[in-house]
């Protein structure tokens, strides 16, 4: 029996059962996989935050670069990153797959193992979804739900003039990893950052619980693009210090070989899934202390201004000329 026939013989409902036996219902799940709808019970006093993401083969991922286990982990990670950006504790998620006939049952099994591995890591429960055939590539759609108290939810709006701009971790590594993959490399720190990002769930929840950020977002489309969303929603401007943007040792050692301006990868590369947030200057010590306790590096990279727009300042004090602002799905290619 060939790979396609294995999945054909199992069928849609057989595949769903194969997934369902691996899932244990968590607290708050009244009805899980197996009915037309899942039934979940919200925690009293908390709001439910819901996010959805799609990953399309050939657009968001290349199966020549990624193994199914890692792809499964990343598929859920990108949703968890959105929950983290609003300070939400992950609770439940739905998974929908459009599967091409070329994929084997073994691939699907490994992919689900990766999804559930990431789910167990952050204590989020799979409660349902859908499967169908795809005449093109693999399509992955996840809807994730989290909870947080109304007063602790962090939005993109809320940044105030004089606030400092913070970012966790380092930037540009995921974009560098993609460039290295395209160049034929298959291992390395930057490649891991691209293929297998770790969402900042613990950090996002801790910041929200401490009521430190005035606005927050995750860096998915690129630093400039995502900061732009905060500025638009908050109706403020910003000045970024180029020299303050945190870069990893791997980034600094690898980018010269690529040629061009390496700052473009850090400013607009995207998919780092770090947290970008603002906080008042008098809470700087609290932010640093909290994230240091967790073990997560944090950098101050600029400040919020009354003047509209986003200015990037080079190390010599001149205006840095931005050539790319971030990923746009509908840009001409």
C-alpha positions in Angstrom: 0.0 0.0 0.0 1.5 3.4 -1.0 1.5 6.5 1.1 -1.6 8.1 -0.4 -3.6 4.8 -0.2 -2.9 4.7 3.6 -4.6 7.9 4.2 -7.4 7.1 1.7 -8.2 3.9 3.4 -8.2 5.5 6.9 -10.6 8.2 5.7 -11.5 11.6 7.2 -13.3 10.2 10.3 -10.6 7.6 10.8 -8.0 10.3 10.8 -10.0 12.3 13.3 -10.3 9.3 15.6 -6.6 8.7 15.2 -6.0 12.2 16.5 -8.7 12.2 19.2 -7.3 9.2 21.0 -4.1 11.2 21.7 -6.0 14.1 23.3 -7.1 14.2 27.0 -9.7 16.8 27.8 -8.5 19.6 30.1 -10.4 21.6 32.7 -13.2 23.6 31.3 -13.8 21.2 28.4 -17.4 19.9 28.7 -17.5 18.3 25.2 -14.3 17.8 23.2 -13.6 16.1 19.9 -16.4 13.9 18.5 -19.5 16.2 18.3 -20.5 18.9 15.8 -19.2 21.5 18.2 -17.0 21.6 21.3 -18.4 22.9 24.5 -16.2 24.8 26.9 -16.9 26.5 30.2 -15.2 29.9 30.7 -13.5 30.7 33.9 -15.7 33.1 36.0 -14.5 36.7 35.9 -12.2 36.2 32.9 -12.6 37.1 29.2 -11.9 34.7 26.4 -9.4 36.0 23.8 -9.5 34.2 20.4 -6.9 34.3 17.6 -6.7 32.5 14.2 -3.7 31.8 11.9 -3.2 30.0 8.7 0.0 28.4 7.4 0.0 27.7 3.6 2.6 25.5 2.0 4.6 27.5 -0.4 3.7 30.8 1.3 4.5 30.2 5.0 6.6 27.1 4.9 8.5 24.8 2.6 8.5 21.1 3.2 12.0 20.8 1.8 13.2 22.8 4.8 10.9 21.6 7.6 10.2 18.1 9.1 6.6 17.4 10.1 7.3 17.3 13.9 8.9 20.8 13.8 6.2 22.1 11.5 3.6 21.0 14.0 5.3 22.8 16.9 5.6 26.0 14.9 2.0 25.8 13.6 0.7 26.1 17.2 3.5 28.4 18.4 2.4 31.2 16.1 -1.0 31.2 17.6 0.3 31.0 21.1 2.5 34.0 20.3 -0.7 36.1 19.6 -2.2 35.1 22.9 1.1 36.0 24.7 1.0 39.4 23.0 -2.3 40.2 24.9 -1.2 38.5 28.1 -3.6 35.6 27.8 -3.3 32.2 29.4 -3.7 29.6 26.7 -6.8 27.3 27.2 -8.1 25.6 24.0 -7.6 25.4 20.3 -9.1 24.1 17.1 -7.1 22.5 14.3 -8.2 22.4 10.6 -6.1 20.7 7.9 -6.4 20.6 4.1 -4.2 17.6 3.1 -2.8 16.9 -0.4 -2.7 13.3 -1.6 1.1 13.3 -1.7 1.3 13.4 2.2 1.8 10.1 4.0 0.0 9.0 7.1 3.3 8.9 8.8 3.8 12.6 8.0 0.4 13.5 9.5 1.2 11.4 12.6 4.5 13.2 13.1 2.9 16.6 12.5 0.1 16.0 15.1 2.8 14.8 17.5 4.5 18.2 17.1 1.3 20.1 17.6 0.5 18.2 20.8 4.0 18.5 22.1 3.8 22.2 21.9 0.2 22.1 23.3 1.4 20.1 26.3 4.3 22.5 26.9 1.9 25.4 27.3 -1.1 23.5 28.7 -3.5 24.2 25.9 -6.1 21.6 24.9 -7.1 20.5 21.4 -11.0 20.4 21.4 -11.9 19.9 17.7 -11.4 21.1 14.1 -11.8 19.8 10.6 -9.9 17.8 7.9 -10.4 17.9 4.1 -8.5 17.1 0.9 -6.4 19.7 -0.8 -5.7 19.7 -4.6 -2.6 21.9 -4.0 -0.4 22.0 -0.9 -0.9 21.5 2.8 -2.9 24.2 4.6 -2.9 24.4 8.4 -5.5 26.6 10.2 -5.6 27.0 13.9 -7.9 28.9 16.1 -6.6 29.3 19.7 -8.4 30.6 22.8 -7.0 32.0 26.0 -8.2 33.8 29.1 -7.3 36.9 31.1 -9.0 39.3 33.5 -10.4 42.3 31.7 -8.2 44.8 33.5 -5.0 42.9 32.6 -5.6 42.4 28.9 -2.9 44.3 26.9 -3.9 45.8 23.6 -2.0 47.5 20.8 -3.6 50.7 21.8 -2.4 52.3 25.0 1.2 53.5 24.3 1.7 57.0 25.7 4.1 59.8 24.8 7.3 59.3 26.8 6.9 55.5 27.2 10.0 53.4 26.5 9.9 50.7 23.8 11.0 47.2 24.9 11.6 44.0 23.1 12.4 40.5 24.4 15.3 38.3 23.0 17.0 39.1 19.7 15.7 40.2 16.3 16.5 39.1 12.8 17.5 35.5 13.6 14.4 33.9 11.9 14.8 36.0 8.8 18.5 35.1 8.7 17.6 31.4 9.2 15.3 31.5 6.1 18.1 33.1 4.0 20.5 30.4 5.1 18.0 27.6 4.3 17.5 29.1 0.9 21.3 29.1 0.5 21.5 25.3 1.2 22.3 25.2 4.9 20.2 23.0 7.2 21.5 23.4 10.7 22.3 26.2 13.0 20.9 28.5 15.7 19.3 31.0 13.2 17.7 28.1 11.3 16.2 26.8 14.5 14.7 30.2 15.2 13.0 30.2 11.9 11.7 26.6 11.9 10.9 26.1 15.6 10.2 29.4 17.4 9.3 29.4 21.1 6.4 31.7 21.9 6.9 34.1 24.8 3.8 32.9 26.7 5.3 32.9 30.1 6.7 36.4 29.6 3.4 37.8 28.1 1.3 36.5 31.0 3.8 37.7 33.6 3.9 41.2 32.1 0.1 41.4 31.9 -0.3 40.1 35.5 2.0 42.8 36.7 0.2 45.4 34.6 3.5 46.7 33.2 2.9 47.2 29.4 0.8 50.0 28.1 0.7 48.3 24.7 2.1 45.1 23.3 2.3 43.0 20.1 4.4 40.0 19.0 7.0 40.5 16.3 5.6 38.4 13.4 5.7 40.6 10.4 8.8 42.5 11.3 9.8 45.1 14.0 8.9 48.2 11.9 5.6 46.8 10.7 4.5 45.5 14.1 5.6 48.7 16.0 3.7 50.6 13.3 0.5 48.7 14.4 1.0 50.0 18.0 1.6 53.5 16.8 -1.5 53.5 14.6 -3.7 52.2 17.3 -2.2 54.4 20.0 -2.1 57.5 17.7 1.5 58.3 18.6 4.9 58.2 17.0 8.3 56.7 17.9 12.0 57.0 17.7 14.0 53.8 17.4 17.8 53.6 18.2 19.3 51.3 15.6 22.3 50.5 17.8 20.0 49.4 20.6 18.3 46.7 18.6 19.4 43.3 20.1 21.3 41.0 17.7 22.5 37.5 18.5 26.1 36.4 18.1 24.9 34.0 15.3 23.3 37.0 13.5 26.4 39.1 13.8 28.7 36.4 12.5 26.6 35.2 9.6 25.0 38.3 8.1 28.2 39.8 6.5 28.4 36.8 4.1 24.9 37.6 2.8 25.9 41.0 1.6 23.6 44.0 1.6 22.4 45.8 4.8 22.0 43.3 7.7 19.9 45.8 9.6 17.1 45.2 7.1 16.7 41.6 8.4 16.4 42.8 12.0 14.1 45.7 11.2 11.7 44.0 8.8 12.5 40.3 8.6 9.7 39.0 10.9 8.9 35.7 12.4 11.0 36.2 15.5 7.9 35.9 17.7 9.4 38.1 20.4 7.3 40.5 22.5 7.4 44.2 21.6 5.9 46.4 24.2 5.8 49.9 25.7 5.9 50.9 29.4 6.4 54.1 31.4 10.0 55.1 32.2 9.3 54.7 35.9 8.4 51.0 35.4 11.7 50.2 33.6 13.2 48.6 36.7 10.1 46.5 37.3 10.2 45.3 33.6 13.8 44.4 33.8 13.5 42.7 37.1 10.5 40.6 36.1 12.0 39.3 32.8 15.4 38.8 34.4 13.7 36.5 37.0 12.1 34.5 34.2 15.5 34.4 32.4 14.5 36.3 29.3 16.7 39.1 27.9 15.0 42.4 27.3 16.2 45.6 25.6 15.1 49.2 25.5 15.2 50.2 21.8 13.5 53.6 21.7 10.7 55.8 23.0 7.2 56.9 22.1 6.9 60.5 20.8 4.1 63.0 20.1 5.4 63.5 16.6 3.6 61.1 14.2 5.6 58.6 12.3 8.4 56.2 13.0 12.0 57.5 12.9 15.0 55.1 13.0 18.2 56.8 14.3 21.6 55.5 13.3 24.5 55.2 15.8 26.0 58.5 14.6 22.7 60.3 15.2 21.6 60.6 11.6 18.3 59.3 10.2 18.6 55.7 9.0 17.0 55.3 5.6 14.5 52.4 5.9 14.3 50.3 2.8 11.8 47.6 3.9 9.0 47.8 6.5 8.0 44.2 7.0 6.0 41.4 5.4 2.9 42.1 3.4 0.9 39.1 2.2 -0.7 41.0 -0.7 2.4 42.9 -1.9 3.4 42.2 -5.5 6.1 39.6 -5.9 
